[in-house]
Amino acid sequence: MSEPAAVLGANIRLARLFHGLTLEDVAARLDKSRQYVHKIETEQIVPPSETLAAIAELTQVEPAFFVAPAPTPVAEEQCHFRKHFTTRSAIKHVALAKGEMFRRLVAGLEEQLELPAPNIPQYDVSSLVEIERAAEACRAYWGLGFGPIQNMVRVAELAGAVVTSFKGVSREVDAYSISAARPIIVVNSEGASACRQRFDIAHELGHLVLHVGLATGDRKTEGEANRFAGAFLLPRSSFVKEFPRLRGSYLNWQGLSEMKLRWKVSKAALLYRARQLGLISEDQYRTGVIRLNRGGEAKVEREDAMVAQEIPELFTQAVRLGMEHQRMNLEAYSRLFCVKKSVLAEFLAESLASPAPNEIPPVENNVIFLAERRQIVGSEVARRRC
């Protein structure tokens, strides 16, 4: 008779942090002490099955989640974590837990489906000029030309990254990415404008292009990723031609508003890019920032509502195909990943999280069943042998 699988304390901690729960929160639900829960998570004690069931119910996972083998841990240099320098440690842990849970769900999907092959070039850079060239090279590599990018999420997903957004996490954390065989980009959806999220995705693409194998998070690497994002969203040649001419020594705010709506980049970012490229002076840039602040546009600009939010599609499409293949509803399909419906639904488009999966339009991201791939490859091999 085989022994029961060992409980992995790291899995319990992950499920707890995913929901932003503290040790005290779990202890109160179990009517135990904080020290008792800590000992479970550090595998100093093996809890009884009823305790595991209670923790599973609280964290919306199946008890099997606690014994499921975890994928290879992400090394420090693989996780490009962007946060404000004052971000509290607890908030950082919650954000990372949400990203790790998503990574595990994606890994589970890849056992059933074939996602678009990762297609993100890497460049070594040592100057601002080289960063500009890397951004332009990526545009050329992905066939984007030098005009406005209509959908940054789709650019990232067609390059093989899986994009998601986490909810319920303070804006102290903007975004982060995981540089692995399957790149992951996580952005914060809490109160962010579409322009801000587009910049966040371009910033994380910058890390995946420039900083593979490097530890990031310092001012240098964050500055390089910001420069890449600006150059990628607003290529130098196009920007110089389209930046609205000054009215004497004054900024052309009507022109800036029109350019923002065309390029889907904030006015603050347009001003910053113009200063980078020497189109406006330091004083003109400072005056522009002061006007935005005094006009109540420091965080939310008045045109933001006119730029539509971009919704990640690849993960939702993959789940939809997996459900159709397994002939399961979302609740049953979630159990394949040892989680409850609410956990999987957090990363899905609202149309699939609700009970109407057939209403979701297909998205052309080249997601297919692995079984179909094997059948295609088998047929091709057989044909060549004839």
Beta strands, then each sheet from edge to edge (+ up, - down):
strand 1: 79-83
strand 2: 113-114
strand 3: 162-166
strand 4: 173-178
strand 5: 184-188
strand 6: 368-369
sheet 1: 1+ 4- 5+ 3+
sheet 2: 2+ 6-
end
